[in-house]
Amino acid sequence: MQRLVVLSPEQRLVEARKVAERRFETHLDLEAGLKTIYHLVHDNDPADVDRDEIRAAAPELLQELFAIRMILRDRIGEWQAAGILLRPAEIALRDTFRIMRYASDILGEIACGNARLAPAEQSRRAFTGTDWNTLVHPAYDTGRNIPFRSGDVLLVRGSAHNSAAIARIGDVDTQFSHVALVYIDAEGKHWIVEALIEEGAVIKPLEEVLAAGLGRAVLYRFKDAIIAAKAAELAHARVLATTTGAALHIPYDFSMRMKGRRKLFCAKLVAQAFADASRRKVKLPAFKTRFDHKANRDFFRAIGVTATETFAPGDIDIDPRFDLVAEWQDYRLTPLLRRQDMTMTKFFEWMETKGYRFRDDLFIRLIAVFGRLSSYMSDRARALVASSMPKVPRNMGRACVAMIVMLHKSAEEVMPALEALDEDHVRMTGLPLHGSELLAHLERLRQVSGGRIGYLVKKA
């Protein structure tokens, strides 16, 4: 009988680096290589890991995992030019990046002693912290702080359930919910130009955005600095004109369609800025997110998405025209993000394969009707809407308001059990709960739920 060889985390990363540096001849070869890396990172049985050894090695493993991811990312342009980054390989690449980020999160959590963010405690300002919070691409790592440039693109993830849903809404799961453009004015002041669900297109101080309770943030830099700076300048001028009365306010575009300039969603704002700055030569993204309307028709109809493909925030992560400069995460918050991600993964899976749908009641219907008229609502209803969405935009449809509230309420129903499970696991093993274990527990919850989790109900 052949003896089963168990690889240590260090050995797994050695093998992953070898694959990442390998020459790939075909799209099938590339897809297989990326899947190999995925499994080397994912299929790591915690029972095979010594607690003290992994704690001591966590910082070094974290850095090596990031270095391997940067090797892969820096080769995207090569694979695209060779014509081998076809859709199956692209999906494998996205999946591999996602599982590598989760592994980095877990290593970071171990390295900082599994500290958790207290209920009244604020997350750190993005790109600060001393617990290996900020990872810098080797090409940009000079040992000094890296200044922002006008035209830099900021990819972020908030800590709301809605953020997790946005990250999971396309055909491939991501870990990001929002993208925005950095603009530096003539006086050196730093701004963010962005399109928000609650407010439409706005301009905010960069510091305000970085301190807004983010869980993760990534800084990208377009390879052509002139085009990037022009994109930021044009986007800033466009949105600024709406604040002075020179142009109409630009509301949020719930359709997620790339065409049209009257409405914007976050990534559409960035795409149009770079298109305007390059005389339409730069078309973002390089690889689009697709929507499966057949599987989740009711959900997409409710939230107003009519596009079949779009520029989702996470798409910039695999665009070879942008360098990944630095990546940051607050390891006290990443356990919550992981629980939210796994919850939304299961919610969408159940809708796609198990016949589950969100079913409202009279309370939700009243919220949908009066969502923008809080003075007509009870304290309970007002509090529920506020917890789901602090500000309801005027152009948000009733069905969308109802869906967001139901999504939030349903996720909140499973959160206490997942949090308790995670805390027990850390207490007993010293290791964070793996995403696969969260998924398994969510499936057990579904099986004993009687076909209902919050407002998510199995069709008869």
C-alpha positions in Angstrom: 0.0 0.0 0.0 1.3 3.4 -1.0 2.0 5.7 2.0 0.1 9.0 2.0 2.5 11.9 2.1 1.3 14.8 4.1 2.9 18.1 3.1 3.6 20.8 5.6 2.4 24.4 4.9 6.0 25.3 4.0 6.3 22.4 1.5 2.9 23.3 0.0 4.1 26.8 -0.7 7.4 25.5 -2.2 5.3 23.4 -4.6 2.9 26.3 -5.3 5.8 28.6 -6.2 7.2 25.9 -8.6 3.9 25.8 -10.4 3.5 29.6 -10.4 6.9 29.9 -12.2 6.2 27.1 -14.7 5.9 27.8 -18.4 2.4 27.1 -19.6 1.9 26.2 -23.3 -1.9 25.9 -23.6 -5.0 27.2 -21.8 -5.6 23.7 -20.5 -2.1 23.5 -19.0 -2.6 27.0 -17.4 -6.0 26.0 -16.0 -4.6 22.8 -14.6 -1.6 24.6 -13.0 -3.8 27.2 -11.4 -6.1 24.5 -10.0 -3.1 22.7 -8.6 -2.1 25.9 -6.7 -5.7 26.2 -5.5 -5.6 22.8 -4.0 -2.2 23.1 -2.5 -3.4 26.2 -0.6 -7.0 25.0 0.1 -6.5 21.3 1.0 -4.5 21.9 4.2 -5.9 19.8 7.0 -5.6 21.7 10.3 -5.2 18.4 12.1 -1.8 18.0 10.4 -0.6 21.4 11.6 1.2 21.9 14.9 -0.3 24.9 16.6 2.9 26.3 18.0 4.8 25.7 14.8 2.2 27.4 12.6 2.0 30.4 14.9 5.8 30.9 14.7 5.9 30.4 11.0 2.7 32.4 10.2 4.4 35.8 9.3 6.9 34.1 6.9 4.2 32.0 5.3 2.0 35.0 4.9 4.7 36.9 3.0 5.6 33.9 0.8 1.9 33.4 0.0 1.6 37.0 -1.1 4.8 36.7 -3.1 3.5 33.7 -5.0 0.3 35.6 -5.7 2.3 38.5 -7.1 4.2 36.1 -9.4 0.9 34.9 -10.8 -0.5 38.4 -11.1 2.6 39.7 -12.9 2.2 36.9 -15.5 -1.4 37.7 -16.5 -0.3 40.0 -19.3 2.0 37.2 -20.7 -0.8 34.7 -20.6 -3.3 37.1 -22.2 -0.9 37.9 -25.0 -0.3 34.2 -25.6 -4.0 33.7 -25.9 -4.2 31.1 -23.2 -6.1 33.0 -20.5 -9.4 31.7 -21.8 -12.6 31.8 -19.6 -12.0 28.5 -17.7 -8.4 29.5 -16.9 -9.6 33.0 -16.0 -12.1 31.5 -13.5 -9.4 29.2 -12.1 -7.2 32.3 -11.6 -9.9 34.2 -9.8 -10.6 31.2 -7.6 -6.9 30.8 -6.8 -6.5 34.4 -5.9 -9.6 34.2 -3.6 -8.4 31.1 -1.8 -4.9 32.6 -1.4 -6.4 35.7 0.2 -8.4 33.6 2.6 -5.3 31.6 3.6 -3.4 34.9 4.1 -6.2 36.2 6.3 -6.0 33.0 8.5 -2.2 33.3 8.7 -2.5 37.0 9.6 -5.1 36.2 12.3 -2.8 33.5 13.8 0.2 35.9 13.7 -1.7 38.6 15.6 -3.0 36.1 18.3 -6.5 35.7 16.9 -7.5 39.2 18.1 -11.1 40.1 17.3 -12.6 43.6 16.8 -14.8 44.4 19.8 -18.4 45.6 19.1 -17.6 49.2 20.0 -14.1 49.2 18.5 -13.2 50.8 15.2 -11.2 49.1 12.5 -7.9 50.6 11.6 -7.4 53.2 9.0 -6.5 51.3 5.8 -2.8 50.8 5.2 -1.9 51.2 8.8 -1.1 48.6 11.5 2.0 46.7 12.5 0.7 43.1 12.5 1.6 42.4 8.8 -1.5 44.3 7.8 0.0 45.9 4.7 1.6 43.7 2.1 3.6 45.5 -0.6 4.5 44.3 -4.1 8.3 43.6 -4.2 8.7 46.0 -7.1 7.3 48.9 -4.9 8.8 47.8 -1.6 11.5 50.3 -0.7 11.0 50.1 3.0 9.3 53.5 3.0 5.7 54.7 2.8 4.4 54.7 -0.7 2.7 58.0 -1.6 -0.6 57.9 -3.4 -0.7 59.2 -7.0 -3.6 60.9 -8.8 -5.3 58.2 -10.8 -4.6 55.4 -8.4 -7.5 53.0 -8.1 -8.7 51.8 -4.6 -10.5 48.5 -4.3 -12.1 47.9 -0.9 -14.4 45.7 1.1 -16.8 47.0 3.8 -18.2 45.0 6.7 -21.9 45.1 5.9 -23.8 42.1 4.6 -24.7 44.1 1.5 -20.9 44.3 0.8 -20.7 40.5 0.9 -23.6 40.2 -1.4 -22.1 42.5 -4.0 -18.9 40.5 -3.8 -20.9 37.3 -4.5 -23.4 38.6 -7.1 -21.5 37.6 -10.2 -20.6 34.2 -11.8 -17.3 34.1 -9.8 -17.1 35.0 -6.1 -14.8 37.9 -5.1 -13.8 39.5 -1.9 -14.5 43.2 -2.8 -17.5 45.4 -3.0 -16.4 48.8 -4.1 -13.8 50.5 -6.4 -13.0 54.2 -6.4 -10.5 56.7 -8.0 -7.9 58.8 -6.2 -7.5 62.4 -7.2 -4.8 64.8 -5.9 -5.6 68.5 -6.5 -3.1 71.3 -7.2 -2.8 72.0 -3.5 -1.8 68.4 -2.7 -5.2 67.5 -1.1 -6.2 63.9 -1.6 -9.7 63.0 -2.7 -11.8 60.0 -3.6 -14.1 60.2 -6.6 -16.7 57.4 -6.3 -20.3 56.3 -7.0 -22.2 55.0 -3.9 -25.5 53.2 -3.8 -26.7 55.6 -1.1 -25.5 58.9 -2.7 -24.6 58.4 -6.3 -21.5 60.1 -7.7 -19.6 62.0 -4.9 -16.2 63.4 -3.9 -14.9 62.7 -0.4 -11.6 63.2 1.4 -9.3 60.2 1.0 -8.7 60.0 4.7 -12.4 59.8 5.4 -12.7 56.8 3.1 -9.7 55.0 4.5 -11.0 55.4 8.0 -14.6 54.2 7.1 -14.5 50.8 8.8 -12.9 48.9 5.9 -11.9 45.2 6.2 -9.6 45.1 3.3 -8.2 47.5 0.7 -5.9 47.2 -2.3 -4.1 50.0 -4.2 -3.7 49.6 -8.0 -1.7 51.8 -10.3 -2.3 52.1 -14.0 0.9 51.6 -16.0 0.5 54.8 -18.0 0.7 57.6 -15.3 -0.3 60.3 -17.7 -3.6 58.6 -18.6 -4.2 57.8 -15.0 -3.8 61.4 -13.8 -6.0 62.6 -16.6 -8.7 60.1 -15.7 -8.7 61.3 -12.1 -8.8 64.9 -13.2 -11.7 64.4 -15.6 -13.7 62.3 -13.1 -13.2 64.9 -10.4 -14.3 67.7 -12.7 -17.3 65.8 -13.8 -18.6 65.1 -10.3 -17.6 68.5 -9.0 -19.8 70.1 -11.6 -22.8 68.4 -10.0 -22.1 70.1 -6.7 -22.0 73.6 -8.1 -25.1 73.4 -10.1 -23.2 73.3 -13.4 -24.5 69.7 -14.0 -27.2 67.5 -12.7 -26.5 65.1 -9.9 -25.5 61.6 -11.1 -27.5 58.9 -9.3 -26.5 55.3 -8.8 -27.0 52.9 -11.7 -28.6 49.8 -10.3 -28.8 48.2 -13.8 -25.0 47.6 -13.8 -25.0 48.3 -17.5 -21.9 49.8 -18.9 -23.6 52.1 -21.5 -25.0 55.5 -20.7 -23.6 58.5 -18.7 -26.7 59.7 -16.8 -26.2 57.1 -14.1 -23.1 55.5 -12.6 -22.1 52.6 -10.4 -18.7 52.5 -8.8 -16.8 50.6 -11.5 -18.6 52.3 -14.3 -17.3 55.7 -13.0 -13.7 54.4 -13.1 -14.2 52.8 -16.6 -15.6 56.0 -18.1 -12.8 58.1 -16.5 -10.1 56.0 -18.2 -12.0 55.9 -21.4 -12.4 59.7 -21.5 -8.7 60.2 -20.6 -7.5 57.9 -23.4 -9.9 58.9 -26.1 -11.6 55.5 -25.8 -8.4 53.5 -26.2 -8.5 52.1 -22.6 -11.6 49.9 -22.1 -12.1 48.5 -18.7 -12.2 45.8 -17.6 -10.0 43.3 -19.3 -12.2 40.5 -18.1 -15.8 41.0 -17.2 -18.1 39.6 -14.6 -21.2 37.7 -15.9 -24.7 37.4 -14.3 -26.8 34.2 -14.4 -30.3 35.6 -14.7 -31.8 32.2 -15.2 -30.7 30.9 -11.8 -31.5 34.0 -9.8 -34.1 35.8 -11.9 -36.2 37.0 -9.0 -33.2 38.3 -7.1 -31.8 40.3 -10.0 -35.2 41.7 -11.0 -35.7 42.9 -7.4 -32.4 44.7 -7.1 -32.7 46.2 -10.6 -29.7 44.4 -12.3 -30.5 44.0 -16.1 -26.9 43.6 -17.4 -25.8 40.2 -18.5 -22.1 41.2 -18.0 -20.4 44.1 -16.3 -17.3 45.6 -14.7 -17.5 44.4 -11.1 -15.1 45.8 -8.5 -13.1 42.6 -8.2 -12.4 42.5 -12.0 -9.6 45.0 -11.6 -7.7 42.4 -9.6 -6.9 40.5 -12.8 -6.4 43.4 -15.2 -2.7 43.4 -16.3 -2.7 47.1 -17.2 -2.8 47.8 -13.5 0.0 47.1 -11.0 -1.0 45.9 -7.6 1.0 48.2 -5.4 -0.1 47.3 -1.9 -2.7 45.3 -0.1 -4.1 45.8 3.4 -6.4 44.0 5.7 -7.5 44.3 9.4 -7.0 40.8 10.7 -9.4 41.6 13.6 -12.2 42.0 11.1 -11.3 39.3 8.5 -13.1 36.5 10.5 -16.3 38.5 10.2 -15.8 39.0 6.5 -15.2 35.3 6.0 -18.4 34.4 7.8 -20.3 36.9 5.7 -18.7 35.6 2.5 -19.5 32.0 3.2 -23.1 32.9 4.2 -23.7 34.8 0.9 -22.0 31.9 -1.0 -24.5 29.5 0.5 -27.5 31.8 0.1 -26.8 32.2 -3.7 -26.1 28.5 -4.0 -29.4 27.6 -2.4 -31.2 30.0 -4.7 -29.5 28.5 -7.7 -29.7 24.8 -6.9 -32.1 24.2 -4.0 -35.1 26.3 -5.1 -34.9 28.9 -2.3 -36.3 32.4 -2.8 -36.7 35.4 -0.6 -40.3 35.7 0.5 -41.5 38.9 2.0 -44.3 39.5 4.6 -46.5 42.5 5.4 -43.7 44.1 7.5 -41.3 43.9 4.6 -43.9 45.2 2.1 -44.5 48.2 4.3 -40.8 48.9 4.5 -40.6 48.6 0.7 -43.4 51.2 0.3 -42.3 53.6 3.0 -38.5 52.9 2.9 -37.8 56.5 1.8 -40.4 58.0 4.2 -39.0 57.1 7.6 -41.3 59.4 9.5 -44.2 57.1 8.5 -42.5 54.0 9.9 -42.5 52.4 13.3 -39.3 52.5 15.4 -38.7 48.8 14.6 -39.0 49.3 10.9 -36.9 52.4 10.9 -34.2 50.7 12.8 -34.2 47.7 10.5 -33.9 49.8 7.4 -31.1 51.9 9.0 -29.2 48.8 9.9 -29.4 47.4 6.4 -28.9 50.7 4.6 -28.2 54.0 6.5 -29.5 56.1 3.6 -32.1 55.0 1.1 -31.6 56.7 -2.3 -34.5 58.3 -4.0 -34.0 56.2 -7.2 -34.0 52.8 -5.4 -37.1 50.8 -6.2 -39.4 49.3 -3.6 -38.4 45.8 -4.5 -34.7 46.6 -4.1 -35.3 48.1 -0.6 -37.2 45.0 0.4 -34.6 42.7 -1.0 -31.7 44.4 0.8 -33.6 44.3 4.1 -34.5 40.6 3.7 -30.9 39.8 2.8 -29.6 41.6 5.8 -32.1 40.1 8.2 -31.6 36.6 6.9 -27.8 36.8 7.2 -28.1 38.2 10.8 -30.1 35.1 11.7 -27.2 32.8 11.1 -24.4 35.0 12.3 -24.5 34.3 16.0 -24.2 30.5 15.5 -21.3 31.0 13.1 -19.5 33.4 15.4 -19.9 31.0 18.4 -18.6 28.2 16.3 -15.6 30.2 15.2 -14.8 31.4 18.8 -15.1 27.8 20.1 -12.7 26.6 17.4 -10.1 29.2 18.2 -10.4 28.5 21.9 -9.9 24.7 21.4 -7.3 24.7 18.7 -5.8 28.2 18.5 -6.6 28.2 14.8 -9.3 30.2 13.0 -12.2 28.3 11.4 -11.6 27.4 7.8 -14.1 28.6 5.2 -15.0 25.0 4.3 -16.0 24.3 7.9 -18.2 27.4 7.8 -19.8 26.2 4.6 -20.4 22.8 6.1 -22.1 24.3 9.2 -24.3 26.5 7.1 -25.4 23.4 5.2 -26.3 21.7 8.5 -28.3 24.8 9.5 -30.2 24.6 6.3 -31.0 20.9 6.7 -32.5 21.5 10.1 -34.2 24.8 9.4 -37.4 23.4 8.0 -36.9 25.1 4.6 -36.6 28.7 6.0 -33.7 30.8 7.1 -34.9 34.3 7.8 -36.7 35.4 4.7 -35.0 32.8 2.5 -37.6 30.1 1.9 -37.6 26.9 -0.1 -40.3 26.8 -2.7 -42.9 24.2 -2.2 
